[in-house]
Each structure stands twice: as C-alpha cells, then as structure tokens.
C-alpha cells in the first residue's frame, strides 16, 4: 500500500467526488477507482458509499480516513524537516523584551546569532514587562525577555542570566567618593525610582522593607534611560542594573557603587509559549541566547 493511495482515498472523502479527487492527483477517475477498490479488497469491507450526488465514508472508511490524515500529516512534517536540514537556516524571529535588557544586554546574543546563523534576523519589540507575557501568549512574539519572571498559564520560563544591581549617582554626589554604599545609607536620600508596577521596583521595595528603610522617591519613571538622565542631572540617586549604565560610567557622567552588604542581582528569564513549536529560525535565536548566557557577564 502506497501513500498515494491513502491520499487519493482522503481526497475522495474530503471532496465527496471521485472526479474531483482525480483532478487533485492529476490522474484519471478510473485510476482513483482502482486505488479505492484495492483498499477495499485489502480490508475486505466497503469503505465508501456511492450515491448519485455524493460519496461518503462507511464507518470503517471513517476510521481509515482519520488514521490516514494523521499519517499523511506526520509524513508531510518529516519531509519538511528533511528539506529544511538541506538548506541554510534563515528567516525572522520576533523577540519582545523589556527596555533595560533589549537596549543594553543583547549584544552578545546578536554576535552569536551572526556567527552561527547570519541569515536569521532577530526583530526586537520593546515592551513593558506585563506586555511581554501577552505578546508571547498571543503569538505576537516567539520569545519574550522579562525581569523577575513569574509563572503564568500558557508560558514556559527559561533562565537567561542575573543582572548585578548597583547604586548609581552623579559624579559630584557624596556617594561618588565611597568604595561601597550600604542599603541603609539610602534612607531619606532623594531617590529616582522605577514605576511602581515594574518588577524591579517591587523587588527593591521588598528589600527596603526587610531593612526597615524609608526611601524618598522624588521621581518614578518606567524607563531606565530617563532614570539615568535624571540621575545625571543630580536630581537623586538610583539603583540600576549595572549593564545599563556602562556607557555613562565610561563617559564619567555617572558613577556606580556596589552594595556594602554584598551583591544584589535581578534574574532575567526567557518566555516561550507552552507547547509552541519553534521553527528553525526561532530555535536558532533561542540557542544563541543559551550560548550567550554562558559568556561571563561584563559587569
């Protein structure tokens, strides 16, 4: 029994017509009839009921039809996989990311992707943390990047890396001359904070409560870039991922100090829709993330 016979049988069932199935398979109607007759002889029972108006499957034919559709679909997938393996990986993958990671921490991923799969294009959408989850769940993005990833229905979480946090201030601030800054030293100091709904803000608020520290947030912003500009202007200090301030530290417009209590970091996670099949381009991007995560973070 050949796959062509199974396909013809399925085409007859789906179209309800021998002549239409013959057209789809570029054969004569007689050839289709012969294939169906051979199947009925094989199973020793009638598979199709023929009437003047339409052809319909018998109960046995209905069972065979369902099984054949699964076989043909799986065979088509295997053929596609084989064809793809014979060609270079190419295509575009959409990645939704929070600003602080997308703008400052994906250089290693881009380099890895360019090295291994130069014809794969990683498109970045800059979104708020909660919007990244929505993009992944609704299929607007193949991969999402968030800080402090939280379990959510329909999403799988893969660890990416941990961001080291630091106290950031203007060069003329009193903290700039210190080797390290204690969390308790932030009490009452004008503070430039993330928006209250940002996961990083929520994590820092928990830290302040644990230390019984009263923070004086003079500004609340939803973008790390605007926070840095406010700190540069001397409007207050901030706690930021160190990787987001490299350019300003190098230009001496900002100074970053580690915590006296020891390292403080925020976890970054990758989001994939649960059960989603990733095409070769998306799988290549995900692998580039995994390889980049193995590279020591430039803090």
C-alpha positions in Angstrom: 0.0 0.0 0.0 1.4 3.4 -1.0 0.9 6.8 0.4 -0.5 8.0 -2.9 -3.4 5.5 -2.4 -4.1 6.8 1.1 -4.0 10.4 -0.2 -6.5 9.6 -3.0 -8.8 8.0 -0.5 -8.7 11.0 1.8 -9.3 13.3 -1.2 -12.4 11.3 -2.2 -13.7 11.5 1.4 -13.0 15.3 1.7 -14.4 16.3 -1.7 -17.2 13.7 -1.9 -16.2 13.1 -5.5 -14.1 10.6 -7.5 -13.7 13.1 -10.4 -12.5 15.9 -8.1 -10.0 13.6 -6.3 -8.7 12.6 -9.8 -8.2 16.2 -10.7 -6.3 16.9 -7.4 -4.0 14.0 -8.0 -3.6 14.5 -11.8 -4.8 11.0 -12.7 -7.9 9.6 -14.4 -11.1 8.9 -12.5 -10.6 5.2 -13.4 -7.2 5.2 -11.6 -8.8 6.6 -8.4 -11.5 3.9 -8.6 -8.8 1.2 -8.9 -7.0 2.6 -5.8 -10.1 2.6 -3.7 -11.1 -0.9 -4.9 -7.6 -2.1 -3.9 -8.0 -0.7 -0.4 -11.5 -2.3 0.0 -10.0 -5.6 -1.2 -7.2 -5.2 1.3 -9.6 -4.6 4.3 -12.3 -6.9 2.9 -15.0 -4.4 3.5 -16.7 -1.5 1.9 -15.0 1.9 2.7 -17.2 4.3 0.7 -20.9 4.6 0.0 -21.6 5.8 -3.5 -24.7 7.7 -4.5 -25.7 9.8 -7.5 -24.9 13.0 -5.7 -22.0 12.3 -3.3 -19.5 9.8 -2.0 -19.5 9.3 1.8 -17.4 7.1 4.0 -18.8 4.0 5.8 -18.0 3.6 9.5 -14.9 1.6 8.5 -14.0 4.2 5.9 -14.3 7.0 8.5 -11.9 5.2 10.8 -9.4 4.7 8.0 -9.8 8.3 6.9 -8.9 9.6 10.4 -5.9 7.4 10.6 -4.7 8.2 7.1 -4.9 12.0 7.8 -2.6 11.6 10.8 -0.2 9.5 8.8 -0.1 12.0 5.9 0.3 15.0 8.2 3.2 13.4 10.0 4.8 12.4 6.7 4.5 16.0 5.5 6.2 17.2 8.6 9.1 14.8 8.2 9.5 15.8 4.6 9.6 19.5 5.6 12.2 18.8 8.3 14.4 16.9 5.8 14.1 19.7 3.3 14.9 22.3 5.9 18.0 20.4 7.0 19.3 20.5 3.5 19.1 24.3 3.4 20.7 27.1 5.4 18.6 28.4 8.3 17.1 31.7 7.5 14.1 33.8 8.5 12.9 36.3 11.1 12.0 35.8 14.8 10.3 38.4 16.9 11.5 38.9 20.5 9.6 41.0 22.9 11.9 42.5 25.6 11.9 45.0 28.4 13.8 48.1 27.6 16.7 47.7 30.1 17.6 44.3 28.6 16.9 44.9 25.0 18.8 48.1 24.8 21.9 47.1 26.7 22.4 43.3 27.1 21.7 41.6 23.8 24.9 42.4 22.0 26.4 39.0 22.9 23.2 37.3 21.6 23.4 39.3 18.3 27.1 38.4 17.8 26.4 34.7 18.5 23.5 34.7 16.1 25.5 36.4 13.4 28.3 33.9 13.8 26.2 30.8 13.6 23.2 31.8 11.5 23.9 35.0 9.6 20.6 34.8 7.6 18.4 34.7 10.7 17.0 38.1 11.7 16.1 38.8 15.4 13.5 41.5 15.5 13.1 43.3 18.9 9.9 44.7 20.3 10.5 47.0 23.3 7.6 46.4 25.7 6.6 46.8 29.4 7.1 43.6 31.5 3.4 42.6 31.5 3.1 43.2 27.8 5.9 40.8 27.1 3.9 38.0 28.6 0.9 38.9 26.5 2.9 39.0 23.3 4.2 35.5 23.9 0.8 34.1 24.9 -1.0 35.7 22.0 1.7 34.7 19.4 2.9 38.2 18.7 6.4 37.1 19.7 8.2 33.8 19.6 10.4 34.7 22.6 10.0 37.1 25.5 12.5 38.6 27.9 11.5 39.8 31.4 12.9 40.6 34.7 11.9 38.6 37.8 10.0 36.1 35.7 6.8 34.8 37.3 4.9 31.6 36.5 1.9 32.2 34.3 -0.6 29.9 32.5 0.5 29.2 28.9 4.1 30.2 29.4 7.3 28.2 29.9 10.2 30.1 31.6 13.9 29.5 30.8 16.6 31.2 32.9 18.8 33.6 30.9 21.2 35.4 33.3 21.3 37.5 36.5 21.8 41.3 36.4 24.1 42.8 39.0 22.4 45.9 40.5 24.4 48.9 41.8 23.8 52.3 43.4 24.2 54.9 40.6 24.8 58.6 41.3 26.2 61.8 39.7 29.9 62.3 39.9 29.5 65.2 42.3 27.3 63.3 44.7 28.5 62.3 48.2 28.3 58.6 47.3 30.7 59.1 44.4 33.7 59.1 46.8 32.7 55.9 48.6 34.1 52.5 47.8 30.7 50.9 48.6 27.3 52.1 49.6 25.1 50.5 52.3 21.5 50.0 51.6 20.7 51.8 54.8 22.6 54.9 53.5 19.8 55.4 51.0 17.3 56.2 53.8 16.0 59.7 53.2 18.2 60.4 50.2 16.4 61.7 47.1 15.7 58.6 45.1 14.8 58.1 41.4 12.7 55.0 41.3 11.2 52.7 38.7 7.4 52.9 38.2 5.5 51.1 41.0 4.3 48.3 38.7 7.8 47.5 37.4 9.1 44.1 38.8 12.5 45.7 39.7 10.7 48.4 41.7 8.6 45.8 43.5 11.8 43.7 44.3 13.6 46.8 45.6 10.6 47.8 47.7 10.7 44.4 49.4 14.4 44.8 50.1 13.8 48.2 51.7 11.0 46.8 53.9 13.2 44.0 55.0 15.9 46.5 56.0 13.3 48.9 57.6 14.5 51.7 55.2 12.3 54.7 54.3 13.1 55.7 50.7 12.4 59.2 49.5 11.3 58.7 45.8 11.3 62.1 44.3 10.6 60.7 40.8 9.1 57.5 39.4 9.8 56.5 35.8 9.1 53.5 33.6 12.2 53.7 31.5 15.8 53.1 32.6 17.1 55.8 30.1 15.0 58.6 31.7 16.1 57.5 35.1 19.8 57.8 34.1 19.2 61.3 32.7 17.6 62.4 36.0 20.5 61.0 38.0 23.0 62.7 35.7 21.2 66.0 36.4 21.7 65.5 40.1 18.1 65.0 41.0 18.7 61.9 43.0 20.3 58.5 43.1 19.0 55.3 41.7 19.5 51.5 41.8 20.0 50.2 38.3 21.3 47.1 36.5 25.0 47.8 36.1 24.9 46.7 32.5 22.6 49.5 31.6 25.0 52.2 32.8 28.3 51.1 31.2 28.3 53.9 28.6 27.6 56.6 31.1 30.2 55.3 33.6 32.8 55.2 30.8 31.9 58.8 29.9 32.1 59.8 33.6 28.6 61.2 33.6 27.5 58.5 36.2 29.2 56.7 39.0 28.2 53.2 40.1 28.9 51.7 43.6 28.4 48.1 44.8 26.4 47.4 47.9 28.3 47.1 51.1 26.1 44.2 52.2 27.2 42.2 49.2 26.0 41.6 45.6 22.3 42.3 44.8 21.0 41.0 41.4 17.8 40.6 39.5 17.0 37.4 37.4 16.3 37.7 33.7 14.1 35.0 32.1 13.1 33.9 28.6 9.5 33.2 27.9 8.2 30.6 25.4 4.5 29.9 24.8 3.8 26.5 26.3 3.6 23.7 23.7 4.6 26.0 20.9 6.7 24.5 18.0 9.6 26.8 17.2 10.6 26.9 13.6 14.3 26.7 12.7 14.9 30.4 12.8 13.3 30.8 16.3 15.2 27.7 17.5 18.5 29.3 16.3 17.7 32.5 18.2 16.9 30.6 21.4 20.2 28.7 21.1 22.0 32.0 20.6 20.5 33.1 24.0 21.6 29.9 25.6 25.2 30.3 24.3 25.3 34.0 25.3 24.3 33.1 28.8 27.4 31.0 29.1 29.6 34.0 28.4 30.7 35.8 31.6 28.7 39.0 32.1 30.7 42.1 31.6 30.0 43.9 34.9 
